[in-house]
Amino acid sequence: MIADTPNQAPELEVTSWFNTTAPLNLDMLRGRVVFIHAFQMLCPACVSHGLPQTQRVQSLFRDTDLQVIGLHTVFEHHAAMGPEALRAFIHEYRLTFPIGVDAAAADTPIPRTMQRYGMRGTPTTIIIGRDGTVRHHRFGIEDDLLVGAWLANALNEPPATTRQDLAGCSTDGCTIPGGSLRSLETGTR
């Protein structure tokens, strides 16, 4: 997957969930912005930067319709990072956002969701827009301000179900029957 190219987000393949009463899937989250942090417990950059950043995102955006998801995607040291170890890790680090365990693949050490998204490793940040397309996909440590800007842009987009065809628009402005561009943005006339 090429980073930042709008593509339909592949569904998550998760075998178990922590910090949620019901399994999550992208279809049920359509219309909301989704922030996914892919990590491994034994990844130093995940532990020192990615997971604390994800916890801050969860806290700072709690009053929005953002859905934060942690994805424990183990591609090495499988025996050391099983579900019981993850449960203890979540407790010790006081992680509060939902965390799914990426499904193992039969023929490769690379888990299924990691393959579907073409992840290069951990940490990986993925932001999915309200319309279900991947808006941001990056491997490595990212600055908090950049992540906040990406999230603010995604959250500022209107729900896909209320967008209207703006065929009357050009670089000089828009001609919209029955209203103005501003009325479309605010829902008023």
C-alpha positions in Angstrom: 0.0 0.0 0.0 1.3 3.5 -0.9 1.1 5.8 2.1 -1.6 8.5 2.0 -3.3 7.2 -1.1 -7.1 7.0 -0.5 -7.9 3.3 -0.7 -10.7 1.3 0.9 -9.4 0.1 4.2 -9.1 -3.7 4.4 -11.1 -5.3 7.3 -9.1 -6.2 10.4 -8.5 -9.9 11.1 -8.5 -10.1 14.8 -8.6 -13.3 17.0 -9.3 -11.7 20.3 -10.0 -8.3 21.9 -9.0 -6.5 25.1 -10.6 -3.4 26.6 -13.9 -3.8 24.8 -17.1 -5.7 25.6 -17.7 -6.6 21.9 -15.5 -7.2 18.9 -14.9 -4.2 16.6 -14.8 -4.2 12.8 -14.5 -1.4 10.3 -17.9 -2.0 8.8 -19.6 -1.2 12.1 -17.4 1.9 12.5 -18.2 3.4 9.0 -19.0 7.1 9.5 -16.5 7.5 12.2 -12.8 8.3 12.0 -10.6 5.3 13.1 -7.1 5.6 14.4 -5.1 2.4 14.4 -1.8 1.9 16.2 -0.1 -1.3 15.2 2.4 -2.4 17.8 4.3 -5.3 19.4 5.0 -5.5 23.2 8.8 -6.0 22.5 9.1 -3.1 20.1 11.1 -0.4 21.9 9.7 2.5 19.7 6.1 1.2 20.4 6.6 1.1 24.2 8.5 4.4 24.4 6.6 6.5 21.9 3.7 4.8 20.0 1.6 3.5 22.8 1.9 6.6 25.0 1.0 8.7 22.0 -2.0 6.4 21.3 -3.1 6.8 24.9 -2.9 10.6 24.6 -4.9 10.4 21.4 -7.6 8.4 23.2 -7.7 11.0 26.0 -7.5 14.2 23.9 -10.1 13.1 21.4 -12.5 11.3 23.8 -15.3 13.9 23.2 -15.3 13.3 19.4 -16.5 10.3 17.4 -12.9 9.1 16.9 -12.4 5.3 17.5 -8.9 4.4 18.7 -7.8 0.8 18.1 -4.6 -0.8 19.1 -3.5 -3.7 16.9 -1.0 -6.2 18.5 0.6 -7.4 15.3 3.3 -9.9 16.2 5.7 -10.8 13.4 8.7 -12.0 15.5 9.2 -13.7 19.0 5.7 -15.2 18.8 6.1 -17.4 21.9 7.0 -14.4 24.1 4.0 -12.3 23.1 1.0 -14.4 23.5 -2.5 -13.3 24.8 -1.6 -13.8 28.5 1.5 -11.8 28.2 -0.4 -9.1 26.3 -3.1 -9.0 29.1 -0.4 -8.4 31.7 1.2 -5.8 29.4 -2.1 -3.9 29.0 -2.6 -3.9 32.7 0.9 -2.7 33.6 0.9 0.1 31.0 -2.7 1.1 31.9 -3.8 1.0 28.3 -7.5 1.9 28.0 -8.3 1.8 24.3 -9.6 -1.4 22.6 -6.8 -3.7 21.5 -7.1 -6.5 19.0 -4.7 -9.4 18.4 -3.8 -9.6 14.7 -4.6 -13.1 13.3 -1.6 -15.3 12.6 -1.1 -16.5 9.0 -0.5 -20.2 8.3 2.4 -19.9 5.9 4.3 -16.8 7.1 5.2 -15.1 10.4 3.6 -11.9 9.2 0.0 -11.7 10.6 -3.0 -11.3 8.3 -4.0 -7.6 9.0 -0.3 -6.6 8.7 -0.2 -8.2 5.3 -3.5 -6.7 4.2 -2.2 -3.2 4.9 1.3 -3.8 3.6 2.8 -2.7 7.0 6.6 -2.6 7.1 6.9 -3.1 10.8 5.9 -1.5 14.1 5.0 1.1 15.1 2.6 1.8 12.3 -0.1 4.5 12.4 -3.2 4.2 10.2 -6.0 6.7 10.0 -9.2 5.7 8.3 -11.7 8.4 7.2 -15.4 8.4 7.8 -15.9 7.0 4.3 -13.8 3.9 5.1 -10.7 5.0 3.1 -7.2 5.0 4.4 -6.2 8.6 4.9 -2.8 8.1 6.5 -0.5 5.1 6.7 3.0 5.5 8.1 5.6 3.2 9.6 7.8 4.6 12.4 7.7 7.3 15.1 5.5 10.3 14.2 5.4 13.7 15.9 2.3 14.3 18.1 1.5 17.6 16.2 1.4 15.8 12.9 -0.8 13.0 14.2 -3.1 15.7 15.7 -3.3 17.5 12.4 -4.1 14.4 10.5 -6.8 13.5 13.0 -8.3 17.0 13.0 -8.5 17.0 9.2 -10.2 13.6 9.2 -12.6 14.6 12.0 -13.5 17.8 10.2 -14.7 16.0 7.2 -18.5 15.7 7.0 -20.0 12.2 7.2 -19.9 10.5 3.7 -23.6 10.0 3.8 -24.3 13.8 3.8 -21.9 14.8 1.1 -23.5 16.2 -2.0 -22.4 16.3 -5.6 -20.7 19.6 -6.2 -20.7 19.3 -10.0 -21.3 23.1 -10.3 -17.9 23.9 -8.8 -14.9 25.4 -10.5 -11.8 27.1 -9.4 -13.8 30.4 -9.3 -16.4 29.1 -6.9 -19.5 26.9 -6.7 -23.0 27.3 -8.1 -25.3 25.1 -6.0 -29.0 25.1 -6.7 -31.0 26.1 -3.6 -28.1 27.3 -1.5 -24.5 28.1 -1.1 -21.4 26.1 -0.4 -21.6 27.4 3.2 -25.2 26.0 3.5 -24.0 22.6 2.5 -21.2 22.7 5.2 -23.5 23.8 8.0 -26.7 22.1 6.8 -28.6 25.5 6.7 -30.0 27.5 3.8 
